[in-house]
Amino acid sequence: MESFVQLLNNVLPSLLQGVGVTLQIAAVSLLLGMAIGLPVGVGRVYGPRWLQRALAAYITLFQGTPLLIQLFLVYYGLPDLGLTLGRMEAAFLTLGLNSGAYQAEYLRGALQSVGEGQMTAARAIGMSKWLAVRSIILPQALRLVLPAWSNEAIAMLKYTAVVFLIAVPDLMGQAKILSSRYFAPIPIYMIVAVFYIVLVGATYLLLRQLERKLHIPGLTGETH
């Protein structure tokens, strides 16, 4: 027990630094994914057919291939095309593009769940299609998509673990370094698992509180 406490004291500062990097990657990637997913989701529902097909191809690419392959292609493949990214930038871009594909599909489902009669009514009073989407449909869809987006935020905390493979000093990256330094992989990875459980649990509670705060009684996804 005493040796474990000593090990914990030795590794805790580095693991806390890793937590900071993990949270930074997750936050930036989610925001980038949101910036991508919002127009992609809207385009998938209301864009012209050629645009819908192009956006569907992007979603299929990032949903249909492993995240690790995407990360390696961005970090090791883009330099062959003349674009070299740092480790953090590659992590942001890969996770952001991947998250954007999933967020776009969540938003598409939320947009399609808003009653079609609302668009009909908006057009009947003289609104253009895009004004109706921006002013009436999209605000409702953003509330409806929050539970699915919350799941994406929680998953993102775990997705960040792959970036240690390109030497990003996140929580997993620090764990790898410390395991080699102290020759104690099992207790160190057990500590890391506890960190992830705490991070995921805290994020879950915060997002559920946000859902309750933004919930509007009677707002549902009925399509009639």
C-alpha positions in Angstrom: 0.0 0.0 0.0 2.8 2.4 0.9 4.6 1.7 -2.4 1.3 2.5 -4.3 0.9 5.8 -2.4 4.5 6.7 -3.3 3.9 5.8 -6.9 0.7 7.9 -6.9 2.6 10.9 -5.6 5.2 10.4 -8.2 2.9 10.1 -11.2 0.1 12.4 -10.2 1.6 15.7 -11.4 2.3 14.3 -14.9 -1.1 12.7 -15.2 -2.8 15.9 -14.2 -0.9 17.6 -17.0 -2.2 14.9 -19.3 -5.7 15.5 -18.2 -5.3 19.2 -19.2 -4.1 18.2 -22.7 -7.0 15.6 -23.0 -9.6 18.2 -22.1 -8.1 20.7 -24.5 -8.1 18.2 -27.4 -11.7 17.1 -26.6 -13.0 20.7 -26.4 -11.3 22.0 -29.5 -12.3 18.9 -31.5 -15.9 19.1 -30.4 -16.1 22.8 -31.3 -14.5 22.1 -34.7 -16.8 19.2 -35.2 -19.8 21.5 -34.4 -18.5 24.1 -36.9 -18.4 21.4 -39.5 -21.4 19.4 -38.6 -23.9 22.3 -38.5 -23.6 23.3 -42.1 -23.1 19.7 -43.3 -26.3 18.6 -41.4 -28.3 21.4 -42.8 -27.0 20.8 -46.3 -27.8 17.1 -46.0 -31.5 18.0 -45.4 -32.1 21.2 -47.4 -29.3 21.4 -49.9 -29.5 20.5 -53.6 -29.1 16.8 -54.5 -25.5 17.1 -55.7 -24.5 18.7 -52.4 -26.3 16.1 -50.4 -24.4 13.4 -52.2 -21.0 15.1 -51.7 -21.7 15.6 -48.0 -22.9 12.0 -47.7 -19.6 10.9 -49.1 -17.7 12.9 -46.5 -19.8 11.3 -43.7 -19.4 7.8 -45.1 -15.6 8.3 -45.3 -15.2 9.4 -41.7 -17.8 7.0 -40.2 -16.7 4.1 -42.3 -13.0 4.1 -41.5 -11.2 3.6 -38.2 -10.2 6.8 -36.3 -6.6 5.5 -36.0 -6.2 5.3 -39.8 -7.6 8.8 -40.2 -5.1 10.1 -37.6 -2.2 8.4 -39.3 -3.3 9.7 -42.8 -3.5 13.3 -41.4 -0.2 13.2 -39.5 1.9 11.1 -41.7 0.1 11.4 -45.1 -0.4 15.2 -45.4 3.3 16.0 -45.4 3.6 14.1 -48.7 1.2 16.6 -50.1 3.2 19.5 -48.7 1.2 20.2 -45.6 2.9 19.3 -42.3 0.9 19.6 -39.1 2.2 19.5 -35.5 1.0 16.8 -33.2 -1.7 18.8 -31.6 -2.9 20.3 -34.8 -3.2 16.8 -36.4 -5.1 15.6 -33.4 -7.5 18.6 -33.5 -8.1 18.2 -37.3 -8.6 14.5 -37.3 -10.9 14.3 -34.3 -12.7 17.5 -35.5 -13.4 16.0 -38.9 -14.5 12.7 -37.4 -16.8 14.3 -34.9 -18.2 16.6 -37.6 -19.4 13.6 -39.5 -21.3 12.2 -36.5 -22.6 15.6 -35.4 -23.9 16.2 -38.9 -25.9 13.0 -38.8 -27.3 13.8 -35.3 -28.4 17.2 -36.6 -29.9 15.7 -39.8 -32.1 13.5 -37.7 -33.1 16.3 -35.4 -34.0 18.6 -38.4 -36.1 15.8 -40.0 -37.9 15.2 -36.7 -39.3 18.8 -36.6 -42.8 18.7 -37.9 -43.1 19.4 -41.7 -46.1 21.6 -41.1 -43.9 24.2 -39.5 -42.0 24.7 -42.8 -45.3 24.7 -44.7 -46.7 27.4 -42.4 -43.5 29.5 -42.6 -43.6 29.4 -46.4 -47.3 30.3 -46.4 -46.6 33.6 -44.6 -43.9 34.5 -47.1 -40.7 33.2 -45.5 -38.0 31.9 -47.8 -36.9 28.3 -47.2 -33.5 29.3 -45.6 -35.1 32.0 -43.4 -37.5 29.4 -42.1 -34.7 27.0 -41.5 -32.6 29.6 -39.7 -35.4 31.1 -37.6 -37.8 28.3 -36.9 -36.5 24.8 -37.7 -32.9 25.0 -36.7 -33.5 26.5 -33.1 -35.8 23.5 -32.4 -33.4 21.0 -33.9 -30.5 22.2 -31.8 -32.5 21.5 -28.7 -33.6 18.2 -29.9 -30.1 17.1 -30.8 -28.6 17.9 -27.4 -28.9 14.4 -26.0 -27.1 12.9 -29.0 -24.5 15.7 -28.9 -24.0 14.9 -25.2 -23.1 11.3 -26.1 -20.7 12.6 -28.7 -19.0 14.8 -26.1 -18.6 11.9 -23.7 -17.3 9.7 -26.4 -14.8 12.3 -27.5 -13.1 12.2 -24.1 -12.4 8.5 -24.8 -11.5 9.0 -28.5 -8.7 11.3 -27.5 -6.8 8.3 -26.2 -5.6 7.4 -29.7 -3.5 10.5 -30.1 -0.8 9.2 -27.8 0.3 7.1 -30.9 1.6 10.3 -32.5 3.3 11.3 -29.2 0.8 13.8 -28.0 1.3 14.1 -24.2 -2.3 13.5 -23.3 -3.5 11.3 -20.4 -2.6 8.1 -22.2 0.6 9.6 -23.5 1.7 10.5 -20.0 0.7 7.0 -18.8 2.9 5.4 -21.5 5.9 7.5 -20.5 5.4 6.9 -16.7 4.9 3.1 -17.3 8.3 3.0 -18.9 9.9 5.2 -16.2 8.6 3.3 -13.1 8.1 -0.2 -14.6 4.6 -0.3 -13.2 2.2 -0.4 -16.1 -0.7 -2.1 -14.3 -1.2 0.3 -11.4 -0.5 3.4 -13.6 -3.1 2.3 -16.2 -5.5 1.6 -13.3 -5.1 5.2 -12.1 -5.6 6.4 -15.6 -8.8 4.4 -15.9 -10.1 6.1 -12.7 -9.2 9.5 -14.3 -11.3 8.7 -17.4 -14.2 7.5 -15.2 -14.2 10.8 -13.3 -13.9 12.9 -16.4 -16.7 11.0 -18.2 -18.9 11.1 -15.1 -18.4 14.8 -14.5 -19.1 15.5 -18.2 -22.3 13.4 -18.1 -23.6 15.2 -15.1 -22.9 18.7 -16.5 -24.5 17.9 -19.9 -27.6 16.3 -18.3 -28.0 19.5 -16.2 -27.7 21.5 -19.4 -30.3 19.4 -21.1 -32.8 20.0 -18.2 -32.1 23.7 -18.3 -32.7 24.0 -22.1 -35.7 21.6 -22.2 -38.9 23.1 -23.4 -42.0 21.2 -22.3 -44.1 20.0 -25.3 -41.1 20.2 -27.7 -40.9 16.8 -29.3 -39.7 15.3 -32.5 -43.1 14.6 -34.0 -43.2 14.6 -37.8 -47.0 15.2 -38.2 
